[in-house]
Amino acid sequence: ARRASDDLKAAVAATMIPLKGGFFDMGAAKGRYPDDRDSPPRRVWVSPFSLGRTTVTAGLYARFVAESGYRTVAESEGWSYVFHLFLEEPLGWVDHPPRTPWWRAVAGASWAAPEGPGSTWEAKSDHPAVHLSWFDAQAMAEFTGFRLPTEAEWEFAARGGLKGKRFPWGNELVPASGHRHNVWQGDFPNTNTGEDGFIGTCPADHFPPNAYGFHNLTGNVWEWTSCQFGDLPQGEGRLPPRDPQGPEDGPGYVIRGGSYLCHASYCERYQVHSRTHNTPDSSTGHCGMRLAG
């Protein structure tokens, strides 16, 4: 199998922040959605690891594609889901998933054309790469010699050393200093007032980082993990689990962090403990990736 050039490996390595790991409480005291199974908290041990300080940008994903020749699921299948407000002619794209008419199946949409034909990744090269399925994220990880984070690693990094807080900076959705991440303001799914400065994605490093140096672990785009979805980790007897890898199978892979479409009225999953899942071949305009090492 072909491997990434030294230049590409170095570019990925340059984004990595090393963490010492340790014990932390994973999950929430009280979850918002019972099906998310994100409560009660569990004590977990995480070994030292590294994580990208931002999600993989469109520019970095383009370098991976150029070197590997990889074709994403959206490119192979010829379409992906685009949010309706980004389409000049929403009525031209009527196919949508059940109960979510704001997603439209758009022919030609992919990481390279995030809003469909006529849009380009170059216009948002410093934004997260989107329309990435789990397979697409895993392909870049393997090619570059890195990996996707486990769900526990992701949450350990997102918390930034804070205990029992909702966000990477504390408990206030919008602290006095101003917006700290990119989520929906207004009336979902029809009017996004963009009070945080953005209607869709924002540059991967736009908002201030958390105490560990990571940007946008909540909001902006969902991020794939290496773990299948199931209950939060359980230890053996009284011992906390060490480096939990998730269940051996499940309904899909865990995605974390929420996105620019999250809002309290519909999908309040922009907290550090929030979790949901998607099938590994799913591709949408609000899902990207972050690499670990």
Salt bridges, closest charged atoms under 4 A:
ASP25 OD1 - ARG43 NE 2.99
ASP36 OD2 - ARG269 NE 2.76
ASP38 OD2 - HIS273 ND1 3.25
GLU115 OE2 - LYS124 NZ 3.49
ASP126 OD1 - HIS127 NE2 3.96
GLU151 OE2 - ARG256 NH2 3.01
GLU151 OE2 - ARG275 NE 2.58
GLU153 OE2 - ARG147 NH2 2.81
GLU155 OE2 - ARG159 NE 2.94
GLU155 OE1 - ARG256 NH2 2.70
GLU223 OE1 - ARG290 NE 2.80
ASP231 OD1 - ARG37 NH1 3.14
GLU268 OE1 - ARG32 NH1 2.12
GLU268 OE2 - ARG166 NH2 3.09
